């Protein structure tokens, strides 16, 4: 009786919190991917009866179920917002409805899906003699169970063979020693595990760069809003405007940060920042500024005497700062990487065989590399008229008879053959020459059937040519420039 009273009281509190969160979470879920806000799944309840358990939807909606009923870390079925809800355990909040209805209790073994319940051994079926719980011993010890799966395993089979045998003894022990005061202890421990387990040390280490960017963005939001007031009111004074500034400051972060996360500000590695990512930053800042201004006026935090220009100035300053420091981080990364490669002498010394149009196109691509991996020593060409000439500052050093000398003189490691409409027998002779000198050979070809689409090919040991590993991903871009 006491347990049921506790279930009703705390489930009502949970449902009240659910109602407060519901509008915001529903908007995020619907904007993220199409589909319902709630997910109703079949679970095995007391005495083996099947009931519908409520959750916030965290996966893509599909006509039929895709994949196993267990989900491991990195599951592609999980949506962007779903990962956040799972990390914070907010997706479990609708289960307070099940607790209030009496289908679940606050503390007990977690409800199992029917297909996995069939795998329970006979001696463990005692677990289904009690109501499943919102929290329990396994949820406290295994808060982030989805991270237990090794990569590449059959998730359902691994759960049955390795995880389930660890969970069943704990659930059985809880059922045998169940008491009201032990339930109170598990409720407290479950609350602590939910709050502290959201950010594990490994999770912080894996995402430290994104976390630093998030903290920097929060600081920039506050600084930008201060700066906007300073510019608009030409200083600070202890008046009504100053008081409104202090009231609005917390909301600057509370309202902007979810928008930043939704627009994926922290899903991109800065080293690969593109114009597409900057457009998302710009759009996210526009949306968050409109949201902040709308909230301030409707909530009465900005009265009639408050200058609306503050929000415009704040948007301009924050957009400039956030885009500028992201570009600066990318430049610093590229600069450090270039210095590291230069100091480590990691670049390959190469020769381009063919000082014609194809050779010039090949050179142009290599010079346009963002993080170059080649040092272009020069060209070799059998045309004596080209000897000593330069293409884009790179000299024609000699012909095929000078290759051995050039290899030793410049420590050449690779030759890229760039000749239009090359005769296959000629290519084989070039390959044989390079092979005798221990030089790796690649063929740069411009496909006549596809305009401006050059490819790199590598020569095999049987004198056949196959497409090389696609490491020249900017090739098409370079050919059009």
N, C-alpha and C positions, 0 to 999 in steps of 0.2 A: 504493500500500500504506500509506504514511504517512497519507494522507488518510483512508482507511478506519479505521485504528487510532484516529485522532483522533476520528472520528465515533462509534466505539463507546464510547470512554472518556467523552467529554463527554455523549453521549446517556444513558449510565448515570447520570451525575451529574444530568442534567435529569430523568430518570425518578424518581430518588430525591426530588428537590424536588417533583415532581408528586405523588408519593404522600403527602408531608407536607401539601401544600395541598389534596389531593383531598377529604377529608372536609368541610372548611369551605366550599370552593367549591361542592361538590355540594349541600350544605344550602342555601346562598344561591340557587343556580340553581333548585332544586326549589321553594323557598318563594316565589320571585319569580313564576314562571309555570309552568304544567303542561307536561310534556314531558321528554325524555331529558336527561341531563347532558352527554353528548357529541354532537357533530354530525359525521357522516361525509359528506364531499362528494367528488364525482368530480373528479379533477385529472389533467392530462396529465403523465406522467412521461417518463423517458428513452426515446428511440426512439418516442415517441408513444403509449406504453402507458398505459392508464387505471388509476389506483389510488385507493384510498380514503384520503383525508387526514383525520386526527383533529384536532378542535378542541373546545373547550368551547362549548356552545350559547349564543349571544348573541342569538338572534332568537326570536320567537314561533313555536311549532310549529304548522304548518298542513298539511292533507292534501295540498295541491299547492303548488308554489312560487308565491309572490306577488311580483311585481316583478322587476326585472333581477337578474343575477348579481353586479353590483357594488353597493356600498352607500356612499352619501354621508353626510356629516355631517348629523345630525338625522333619519336614516331612521326612520320610525315602526315599522318591523318590529323594531328593536332594543329589547330589554328594558331595564329599569332597571339590573339587575345586569350585563347585557351591555355597557352603555356603560362601566361601571367596568372590566370585564375588557378591553375594547378599548383604553381609554385607557392601561391599565397593560401591555397586550400579554400578559396572563395567558392569554387564550384560545388563544394559539399554543403553550403549553407541551406539550399532548398530541402535537405533531408530533415530539417527541423519540422517540416510539414508531416513527414512520415512518422516522426517521433510523437507529434501531437495527435495523429490519428491512431496511434497505438501499434503501428506496424513495425516500428523500431523502438529502441530504447537508447538512452544516452550512452551507456557503457555496456559493451558486449562484443562478441566476435563480429567482425565486419561481414556484411551480407555478401554472399557469393553468387556468381552467375550460375545458371542451371547446368551448363556444359562442364564447368569446372567442379561443381558440387558432385557430379557423377564420378569424378576421379578420387573422391575422399574414400579412404579405407573404411571398412565396417566399424572398427573400433573408434573412429573419429566422428561418426555420424551423430554422436551425442551432442555435438555442437548445434545441430538443427533442432534440439529440444528447447532452446531458449530463443528469445528475440534477438535478432542482430542489432549491433550497436553503432552509434555514431563514432565513438572512440573505443579503444581497447588496448590491451598490452602490445599487440603487434603494430598498431598505428603509432605508438609512442617509440618503440624500438626501431621500427622500420618506416619512419616518417616519409622518406623519399625512396620507396621501394622500387619505383620505376628505373632508378639508377643502378640497380643490382644486376641487370642483365648484361652479360658480355656481348660485344658486337658480333653479329652474324649468326646467333643461335636461334633456334625455333622457340619463340617466346612462350608459347603455351606449354610446350614440352618441358622447357627449362623451369617454368613456374611449378609444374606438377612434380618434377623430379628433384628439384633443389630448394625452391623457396617454400613450397607447401609443407614439406616435412619439418621445417624449422618453425613454421607458424602454428601447426596443429597442437603440439604439446603445450604451448603458451595458452591457447584458447581453452584447452581441456583443463589445465590447471586453474584458470580463472573461474570456469564453471563450477569446479569442485570446491573452491574456496570463496565463492561469491558472498559478499556482504555489502551492506549499505555504506559503511565508512570506507571500504576499499573502493567503492564506486566514486565516492567524493575525491579520493586520492587520484584516481585515474582521470577524472574530469580536470583536476588541476594540472596533472602532468600532461594531459592532452593539449590543454591550452598553452602551456609553456612550449611543448614540442612544435605546435603550430606556429608560434611567433618566432622561435629561435631557429627552426628548421628551414625557414624560407630562404635564408642566406647562409649556406654552408661555406666553410673556408675554401674548399675546392672550387665551388661555384664562383666565389669572389675572385679567386686566383685566375680562373679561366676567363673571366670577364672584367679584369681589372682596368683595361683601357676604356671599355664602354662605361664602367662605373666612374672613372675619373672624368670622362666627358659629361656624364650626367651631373656630377657635382659641380663641374665648371659651368654648365648651363644654368644651374640653380643660382650660382653666384652672379652670373651675368644678368639673369632676370632681375635680381635685386638691385644690382648696380645700375642697370639701365633705367629702372623705374626712378631711382634716386636722381640720376642724371637728367631724366625728362623733367622732373620737378625743378631741378636747379636751372635748367635752360628756360623753362616756361615762366617761372616766377622770379627768375634772376636772383636766386639765393633761397635760403630757408629762414623762416620766422616761426616762432611758437604761436601760431594762430590756427584757425580752423583748417587751412590747407595742410598744415603739418600734421594735425591730428588725423585727417583723412588719409594722408600718406601712410601713417602707421597702421591704420585699419586695413588698408588695401594690400599692404606688403605680403602678409601670409597668403592672401588669395592669388597674388601674382604667381606664386609657386604652385599652389594647390590646383589652380585651373589650367595653368600652362603645361605642367609636367605630364599629365595623362595624354594631352594632345601630342606632345613630343614623342611619347612612347608609341602612340597609335600610328603616327606617320613614319615610324621606323628610324628615328634619329640615331638609334644606338644599335642598329642591325647591320650597319655597313662598317667594314674596316677602313679606317682613315687612309691607309696607304693606297686603297683602290677607289678613293672618292672620285665621283664623276659629276657631270653637269646634271644628270638625272637625280643624284642624291641632293645636290644643292637646290634643285627645284622643289624637292620634298621639304627641305628645311624652310624655304621661302613660303610655301603653301601652309605648312604647319604654324609658322609664326603669324601669318595673316589670320588663320582660323582662331588661334589662341588669343590674339589681340581683340578680335571681334567678340569672342566669348567673354573676355575679361571686362571690356567696356560695357557690354550688355548687362552682365551680372552686377557691376558696380552701380549702374543707374537704377536697375530694377530692385536691388537690395537696399537702396537708399544710402549706400556708402559714398556716393558722389552727388552732393546736393546741387541746387541750381547755380550756386556760385563757383562750382568746381569747373576748371577749364578743361574742355573736352580735347583740346590740343595735346594734353599730356599723353593720352593714349596713342596719338599719331606719332609724337616725338619718340615715345618709348618703343613703338614698333620699328621705327627707322633705326634707332640706335641699336636695338637688340638684333635686328636682321644683319646690320653691318658687322657687329661684333662676332656673332655666331658663325657667319659664313667666313669671315676673315680668319678667325682662329682655326677653323677646320682646314682651310687652304694652307695656313702656316704650318700646321702639323704635318700635312702631306708633303710639303716642301722640305721640312726638316727630316722626315723619314727618308725621302728619296736622296737627300744630300748625304745623310749618314750611311745609307746603303752604298752609294757610289764611292764614298771614301773607303768604306770597308772592303769593297771589291777591288778598288785600286791598290790599297795597301796590301791586300792579300794576293794580288796579282792573279785573280781568278778568271780574267778574260782570256778567251782563246785568240791567238794570233791567226788571222786567216788571210788568204789570197783569193781574189775574185778572178776566175779564168774567163776572159772575154771582156774587152774594153769597148763594147758597142752599146746599143740601146738597152738590151737586156741587162748588161753589166751596170749601166747607169741606174736603171730601175732598182736593181738589187742593192746597189750602194745607197740609193735614196731611202730605201726601207730600213736598212741597217743603221743609217745615221739618224733616223727618226725614232729609234727605239727609246722608250722612256727610261728604262734601266738597261743600258747596253751590256751585252755579254760577250761582245766581240771587239777586238782591236783590228781594224782593217789596215793591213800592212801596205797593200797596193794591188795593182792589176798585173796579170800576165796576158800577153796577146801575141800571136805569131805575125801580126802586121807590123813590119818594120817602121812604117810611117807614124805609128802611134808611140813608138819608143820615146820615153822621157816626157811625154805629154801628161797632163793631169785632168782628171774628171772630178769636179767638186773638191779640188785640192788634194785628191789622192792620186799618186803617180803611177804610170805604167812602167813597171820595173824591168820587164824582159819578156822572153818567150819561154816555151816549154823546156828548152835546153838549159835554161837558167834556174829551173825549179829547185834542183838539189842545192845549189848555192844559196838561193833565197831562203830555202827551208832552214839551212844552218845559220844563215846570217841574221834572220829575223825570228828564229825559233817558231816557225809556222807549224800549226797543228792541224789545220783543215783547209780544204780548197772548195770553194763554191763555184760550180761551173754555170755560167750565165751566157748561153749562146742561143740565138733564135734559130729554129728549124735545124737543129744539129743532127747530123747523120748518125744513126745508131752505131755504126762502126767507128766513127770518130770518137763518140762518147766512150766506147769500150777501150779505145787506145788511150784516151785521157785517164780513164779509170785505172788501166794497167800501169800507166806512168806513176800515178799517185800511190797506187798499191805498192809498187816496188820501193817507194820512199817512205812507206808507213804513214801516209797522210789520209785522213778521213775525207771522203768525197761526197759532196751534195750537189744536186742539180737544181738550178733555178729555172723554172719553165713558165712561160706565159701561154696559157691555153688559148688557142686561136678561136675556139668555139665559144668561149665565155669571155666577154670583153673585160679587160682589166682585172683578171682573176689569176694571179701568179701562184704557183705552188712550189714547195721545196720537195725534192725527191732524193732519196738516198740510194746509192748503188749497192746491190747485194753482192755476195761473194760469187754467185753464179752469173754475174754480169747482167742481171735483170734489174729493172728499176721499179721501185715501189714507193708509195707515199710515205714520207717520213712522219715521225711523231709531230703532231700539230703544235709546235712551239713558237711558230711565227704568226701569232694571232692578229697582228696589226698589218698583215701583208696587203690585204685588199684596200685598207685605208691609205697606205703609203702609195699604192699604184694609182690612186685617183688624185693624189695631191699634186 
